[in-house]
Amino acid sequence: MKQLLLILSLFLVWTCSSDIAPAGHQRAEILQIRDNTLAEILALEPELVGTIKSAPAFAIFTNQSNDKLKLADGIGIGVIHNNLTGHNHFLLAETALTQQPNTRLIFVFDNKQKIEQFISYAQVIYDENLMAVHPTYNVNDIGLTVYLLNHQGELLPVTLEEGRFWQSERLN
């Protein structure tokens, strides 16, 4: 519980801080991370990029802070891109995999009906007290494949059973 409160406190500092980049710059940074990640995957496994782009949707999360994205430990930030509609949804994530340092997660959704259900679950939280009670989501219910791209440049299929996800009020 103390760790959760620390994460929430750090997140609030991050969202309220005056030294972070404006929301438009943060969105651009997240989209740049997405594009760079796709380019790295193309070099490692070109056929996977085809699978990603032909899937109903995909998401890329990072837990790497930089000058535009200040992230609390254990929190990832990313974007779901709906290939069917072209819409982007910017999300925060807390999973067992976002606890590992310097990772990027790639979610490849294979069920278009579950995408909107997942995005609805990942509601915008306006009150930080509600973040602490936001339920975990059984990722197996979504119908997706998860990959981890670590800082050594290794792309690994991984199992992710659950996590907590929120839409970013500031970025959407």
PEFEN-V155096 format. One record per pair of residues at least 4 apart in sequence whose ideal C-beta (glycine too) atoms are under 7 Angstrom apart, sorted by sequence separation. I is the first residue (numbers start at 0). J is the second residue. If there is no record, write none. Layout:
# PEFEN-V155096
i: {I | I}
j: {J | J}
This chain:
# PEFEN-V155096
i: {0 | 1 | 2 | 3 | 4 | 5 | 6 | 7 | 8 | 9 | 10 | 11 | 12 | 20 | 22 | 23 | 24 | 25 | 26 | 27 | 28 | 29 | 30 | 31 | 32 | 33 | 34 | 35 | 36 | 37 | 38 | 39 | 40 | 41 | 46 | 47 | 48 | 49 | 50 | 64 | 70 | 81 | 93 | 112 | 113 | 114 | 115 | 116 | 117 | 129 | 149 | 167 | 20 | 64 | 81 | 92 | 108 | 124 | 138 | 166 | 13 | 51 | 64 | 70 | 96 | 108 | 124 | 148 | 40 | 41 | 80 | 40 | 62 | 68 | 79 | 96 | 146 | 147 | 78 | 79 | 124 | 146 | 78 | 146 | 147 | 37 | 78 | 79 | 146 | 62 | 144 | 145 | 62 | 77 | 37 | 61 | 145 | 60 | 61 | 76 | 77 | 60 | 61 | 120 | 60 | 74 | 75 | 59 | 58 | 59 | 74 | 58 | 73 | 58 | 138 | 139 | 75 | 138 | 36 | 56 | 57 | 74 | 137 | 138 | 56 | 73 | 117 | 137 | 138 | 56 | 73 | 136 | 33 | 56 | 135 | 136 | 32 | 55 | 135 | 136 | 54 | 55 | 83 | 113 | 135 | 136 | 32 | 75 | 113 | 52 | 88 | 133 | 90 | 110 | 60 | 110 | 133 | 81 | 108 | 109 | 108 | 109 | 62 | 108 | 130 | 107 | 60 | 106 | 107 | 63 | 28 | 79 | 106 | 28 | 62 | 104 | 105 | 124 | 25 | 61 | 24 | 25 | 60 | 104 | 105 | 121 | 123 | 125 | 59 | 60 | 120 | 121 | 122 | 33 | 102 | 103 | 121 | 123 | 59 | 20 | 29 | 102 | 29 | 30 | 57 | 58 | 101 | 123 | 29 | 57 | 101 | 19 | 57 | 57 | 96 | 56 | 16 | 54 | 55 | 54 | 55 | 54 | 55 | 13 | 51 | 55 | 13 | 50 | 13 | 56 | 55 | 29 | 10 | 96 | 9 | 26 | 96 | 10 | 6 | 94 | 6 | 36 | 6 | 94 | 36 | 93 | 92 | 93 | 92 | 91 | 90 | 91 | 90 | 90 | 91 | 89 | 90 | 88 | 89 | 89 | 89 | 88 | 39 | 44 | 43 | 36 | 39 | 40 | 11 | 7 | 7 | 7 | 3 | 26 | 25 | 22 | 22 | 14}
j: {4 | 5 | 6 | 7 | 8 | 9 | 10 | 11 | 12 | 13 | 14 | 15 | 16 | 24 | 26 | 27 | 28 | 29 | 30 | 31 | 32 | 33 | 34 | 35 | 36 | 37 | 38 | 39 | 40 | 41 | 42 | 43 | 44 | 45 | 50 | 51 | 52 | 53 | 54 | 68 | 74 | 85 | 97 | 116 | 117 | 118 | 119 | 120 | 121 | 133 | 153 | 171 | 25 | 69 | 86 | 97 | 113 | 129 | 143 | 171 | 19 | 57 | 70 | 76 | 102 | 114 | 130 | 154 | 47 | 48 | 87 | 48 | 70 | 76 | 87 | 104 | 154 | 155 | 87 | 88 | 133 | 155 | 88 | 156 | 157 | 48 | 89 | 90 | 157 | 74 | 156 | 157 | 75 | 90 | 51 | 75 | 159 | 75 | 76 | 91 | 92 | 76 | 77 | 136 | 77 | 91 | 92 | 77 | 77 | 78 | 93 | 78 | 93 | 79 | 159 | 160 | 97 | 160 | 59 | 79 | 80 | 97 | 160 | 161 | 80 | 97 | 141 | 161 | 162 | 81 | 98 | 161 | 59 | 82 | 161 | 162 | 59 | 82 | 162 | 163 | 82 | 83 | 111 | 141 | 163 | 164 | 61 | 104 | 142 | 82 | 118 | 163 | 121 | 141 | 92 | 142 | 165 | 114 | 141 | 142 | 142 | 143 | 97 | 143 | 165 | 143 | 97 | 143 | 144 | 101 | 67 | 118 | 145 | 68 | 102 | 145 | 146 | 165 | 67 | 103 | 67 | 68 | 103 | 147 | 148 | 164 | 166 | 168 | 103 | 104 | 164 | 165 | 166 | 78 | 147 | 148 | 166 | 168 | 105 | 67 | 76 | 149 | 77 | 78 | 105 | 106 | 149 | 171 | 78 | 106 | 150 | 69 | 107 | 108 | 147 | 108 | 69 | 107 | 108 | 108 | 109 | 109 | 110 | 69 | 107 | 111 | 70 | 107 | 71 | 114 | 114 | 89 | 71 | 157 | 71 | 89 | 159 | 74 | 71 | 159 | 73 | 103 | 74 | 162 | 105 | 162 | 162 | 163 | 164 | 164 | 164 | 165 | 165 | 166 | 167 | 166 | 167 | 166 | 167 | 170 | 171 | 171 | 148 | 154 | 154 | 148 | 152 | 154 | 127 | 127 | 130 | 131 | 131 | 170 | 170 | 169 | 170 | 169}
